[in-house]
Amino acid sequence: MECSVDQVEQHGQLGNNTAQPTWDAWSHRQAGTKQKITSNFVVFTFLGSSSKPESQSNQHKARTFTVSYLINSCGLSPELALKLSKRVKLKNHDGPNAVLDLLKSYGFSKTQLSIFIKRLPKVLVAEPDKTLLPKLKFFESIGVSKTDLPKILIGNSSLLTIGLKNNIIPRYNVIRSLVRSDEEVVSTLKHGPRYFHGYEVINDSVQNVEVLRLLGLPQSSISLLVTNFPSVVFMKHSRFNEAAETVKEMGFDPTKTNFVIALQVFAKMDKAMWNAKLEVFERWGWSRDICLLAFKKYPQYMMVAEKKIMKTLGFLMENMDCSLEDIARCPAILNRNLEKTLIPRCAVVKVLKSCGLVKNDLLIGSFMLISEKTFVEKYVTRFQNNVPLLLDVYEGKKLD
């Protein structure tokens, strides 16, 4: 069943009614109403005394077809289809069908097509073989899979609107010069497709990576930053340079991976944010020296949200009697999920301690930073003969 512009417009006006009629029932009911309202108009039109200009009539037909196509072929809502019909005009099925077929052949699902058309409706009037196919083939040639390509293009729909030779390939060459392989270029695109745009951004990335090379960072660390934290690499050079200097002054070794991890933290935080986060820890008795010690071990802990920090520290220090030193030695535990990881694991260890099955001074990091599979094997399955209900404790079941 296809929908017209008139139906969509009426549908929008009926949006506040409690009960919505079906399209067919509504159309039947409206037919009589329209006939009464427009009877005089029909007579005058027949007599030739009134008629729409041909161009206006053609525009209406084009818009009607566009709305219908966006709803029935692209899976868009009537309201959104009507809105997008102002941005793109379709004449027939042939062109847009060819575009959709091409995108499907490169991995787009129906849902992904709907999202993509919503963001870039004008792609439906592009020339598939001449405009789109060469770009799709290029991304395929550098190793972008048909699973990743739709995600990348949805993340930056403009990739199909810019030129291949003058824009896409030069940008690819720049990113390729920063990393070790096409595989790492693809990883960069997956983590930050929107940064594959703008000459000023590309120029900043070259300068930023040059700073790291002058500081002595190995290529492995540079690739780690580019592929996993592209927002940092492509940020303004002045801001990047300031963050790199701060990390260097704090004593981080440029030859170690932690330099890059600390850099991405400082690149995303200004001084006000940094001081505010320090104040959160100071409320729990942490000195700035302890905070910095923890930061050098695990820089990411300073990116944890204040609310989560408060809840996690409260649980560890009040319920588990962890000292400041215990947590500072293992700040990565602040990144673990409180409800899914910290609470169930601590419940198991508490039971084991009370039964004398593990040492009372067992370090929290020894059971909190391991995988779930390892934890279950080492602290649950291993002791189930001694404590039959241990699995129930781990799963949070209430015991009578």
N, C-alpha and C positions, 0 to 999 in steps of 0.2 A: 504494500500500500504506500503510495507516495503522497506527500503533503505539499500544499501550495503556500505562497506567501500570505494570501488572504486567510487561510486556515491558521497559520502560525501567528499572524497578528491578532486574530480573534482569540486564539489560545492564550496569548499573553494577557489580554484583557480579562479573561476568565480565571486568571491565576489565583484570585482571592476567594473564589467560590469553594464551598466545602466539598461538594461532589463534582467531579470532573466528568463530562460526557465523553464517550468514545468519539474518535474522529468521524466514523461513519454516521453515528446517530446525530452528531452535531451538524454534519453537512446536510442531512435530510431536513433537519429542523430549520436550518438557515436558508435553505433553498426557497421555501415559501415566503419567508420574511423578506429576502432580497427581491423576490419577484414583485411583492407589493410596493416596496420602497422605490424600486427602480422602474416601475411599469411605464411611467411617463417618459423616462430617459430612453427606454427601449424603443418606444414609438417614435420619438424624435430622431433617434439614431437611424431607424429604418427609413424615415422620410428624408434623411440626409441633412437635417437641420443642426445636428450636433454629432461630432465624432472626435476621438482622440487623435492627435498627430501620430503618424506612423512610427516615428522615432521613439515617442513615449511608450507606445504599445510594445515595440520591440524590447525596450528597456525593461518593461514590466515582465514580459515573457522570459527574458534572460535571468531576471532576479528570481522569478518563480522556479525556473529550472535549477538555478544555483542552490536555492534553499532546499529543494527536494533532493538534490544530489548529495548535499552535505549531510542531510538526515539519513537517507536511505543507503548511501554507499560509504559514507565516512563515519557513521555512528554518532553524529553530533546531536545534541538536544535541539528541539525546534527554536528555542530562544537564542541559543548560540549560533545556529545556522542562519537565522535572520540577521543577527548582528554581523556575522562574517560576510554575508552576501553584499555588504556595502564596500568590502575590501577586495573582493574578487568576483569576476563575472564569467560564468561558464556558458558555452554555447551548445554543447552536446556531450554525449558520454565518451566519445572516442579519446580525446586528449586526456582528461582526468583519469579515465580507466587505464590508459597506458602508463601514467605516472604511478598509480596505485599498484599495478601489476609489477612494475620495476622495483618499487620499494619492498613489496612482499618478497620478491626474489632475492633481496638482500637482507632478509631476516626480520622485517617488520611484522609484528602480530597485528590483529585487528585493533586491539587496545592501543598499541604504540602508534598505529596510523592515526587514530582519532586524536591522540595527544599532539602528534606532530602537525597534523592539518590545523588543529586549533591554534598552534603557535605560528605556523607559516602557511596560511591558506593559499597564498599565491604560487606555491609549489605545484598546484594542480594545473596551472596554465603554462608551466615550463615545458620545454622540448625535451622529452625523456632521453632520446639517443644523443642529441647534440649537447645539451646543457647538464643533465644529471648523470648519465652513465659514465662519462670520463672521470668525474669526481669520485663516484662510488668505486670504480675500478682502481683508482689511485689509492684510496684508503685500504682496499683489499690487498693491493700490491705491497703495502708496508706491514701487512700482518694483522689488520683489524678484522676480527672474526665477525660473522653474521649475527652472533649473539651480542657483541659489544657495539657494533656499528649503530643500531637504532638508538641505544642509550647515549652514545656520543653525539649523534645528530639532534636528538631531543634536547640534550644539554646545551647545544649551541646550534640552533637551526640556521643561523647565518652562514654556516659552512657550505650550504648548498646555494647560497646567493652570491658568494664572492667568486672571483675568477680562479681557475685552476693554476694557470701558468704564472699569473702576476700576483697572486695572493696565497693560495694554499701551499704550493710547492716552496716558495721562498720561506714561509713560516715553518714548514716542515724542516727545511734545511737548517734553520736557526736552532730549532729544538734538537735536531739530530747532532748538531755540533756540541751540545751541552751534555749529552749522554753517550752511552757506549754502543747502543744497538737500536734497531727499529722496534724491537720488543719494548724497550724502555720509552721510546717515543709514544707507542700505543698506550703504555701505562700512564704516561703523562696526560694524554688525551682523555683517558677514562677518569682520572682524578680531577681534571680541570678543563673540560672542553671549552668553557667560556673564555679561557685565556689564550686560545688559538685565534686571537683577533687583535688588531690594532698595532701599528708599527711602533708606537711609543712603548707599548708593553714589551714587545719583542726586543727593542733596543735596551730596555732596562734589564731584562733577563741576562743579556750578554755581559753587561757591566757587572751585574750582581755575581755571576759565576766567576768572573775574572777576579773579583775581590777574594773569593774563596780559594782560588788557585794561588793567588799571591800569599795567602795566609798559610798555604801548605796542605790544604785538605786533599786527601787522595780522591781519585775519580769515583771510587765506590761510595764515598760519603756525598759527593756532589750529585751523583745519580740518585741516591736515596732521597735527597732533598727535592730534586726536580720531579721525580716520578710520584712521590707521595705527598709533597707539599708544594704544588705548583703555585698556589696563591702567594707563597712567600717568595719564590724565585722571580715571579713576574710583578712584584710590587715595585713602587717607586724606588729608584736607586738610593736617594738620600736616606729614606727610612730604613732600607735594607742595610746600608753601610753603618748606620747608627746601631742597629741591633747586633751586627757582627762585631763591632768594636766593644760593645758591652759584654758580650760573651767572652771575648778575648781577655778583657780586663778582669773578669771573674776567675780567670785561671783555667778555663777549659782547654784541654789539649786538642789542637786542630786535627791531629792524626786519628783521634778517636771519634766513634759514631755519635757519642753524647754531645759533641760540639754542634752538630747539625740539629739534634733534638732540642737543645737549649736555644739555638738560634731561632727555630720556628716558634718557640714560646715567646721570646722577646719581640719577634717581628709582629706578633699578634696582640701584644700587650703594651700599652704605653706606661709611663712611670706612675700615673695616678692609679691605674688598674693594678699594677704590681704592688704598690704600697697598701692599697685597700685589701689585697689578698693576704699580705703579711699581717695586717691588723686582725684578720679573722683568726689566724693561728695564734697570735699573741693573746687572744681572749682565752685560749686553752693553756696558756702558760709557756708557749714556745717562745724562745728568744730568737732574735734575727739570725744568730749564729747557727742555731739548730735548723731554722728554715733554709738557710743557705747550704748547710751540710746535706739536708734532704734533697735540695734542688740539684746538687752535683751528682747525687746518686740516681735520681729519677726526675728530670726536669718537668715531665708531663703533669706531675701532681699539682703544679701551680695553675693548671688550666681547669681543674675540677671546679664545678659551680659551688658558690658559697653555701647554699642550702644543703648540698650533698656533703660538703666538708663537715658542717655542723652536726648532721645526723650520724655520719660515720665516726667522727671523733667521740661523740657522745656515747655511742654504743661500745666502741673499743675501750675507752678509758673508764666508763662507769659500769658496764656490764662484764667486761673481760679483764678489768684491772690492768690494762696495758699501760706501760709507762711512756713518757714522751720519747725516751731513747729507743724503746722497742719499735715505735712507729717511724721515727726518723731514720732508723736503720733500714726500714723497709717501706718507704713512702709509696711504693706502687700499689699497696693494698688500698689506698684511698681511691684508686680508680676502679676497684672491684665493685660489683653490684651488691648493695647492702642486703636486700631481701633474698636474692637468688644465690648468693655466694657466701657473704660474710656470716650472716645469722645461722644458716644451716650447718656450716662447717664448724663454727664456734660451738654450736650445741653439741655436736658429736664429740669434739675434743674435750668439752667440759665433762661429759659422761665418762670418757676414757680416763681423764685425770682423776675423777672421783673413785674410779675402780682400780686405780693404780696401774693402768695398762700403758700409759705414756707418762713421761716426766712432767712434773709441774712447771719446770722452767722451759718447756718446749717453746721455741721461738715462733711467733705468729707467721712469719714469712715462710717457714718450712712447710706449712700446710695450707697457706692462703694463695701462694703464687703458682702452685702446680695445677695441672689440668684436672678437669672433673673426673675423668677416667682414672687418673693416677690417685686422686684423693680417695675415691670410692674403694679402689683396690687396697690402698695402704692403711686407711683408717676406718673403713666400714666392713668390707668383706672379710678382711683379715681377723677382725675381732667379733664376728657375728656369733660364733660358738660361745664366746664368753658373755656377750650381751646380745641376746636374740632380738631385742627390739631396736637395735642400733639403726637399722635401715629406716624404721618408722620415725626415729628421732631426726634423721637426716632429711627425710621427706616432709617434716613438719607436722606429722600426724599427732593429734592429741592422745596422750596415753592416760588410761584410767588408773 
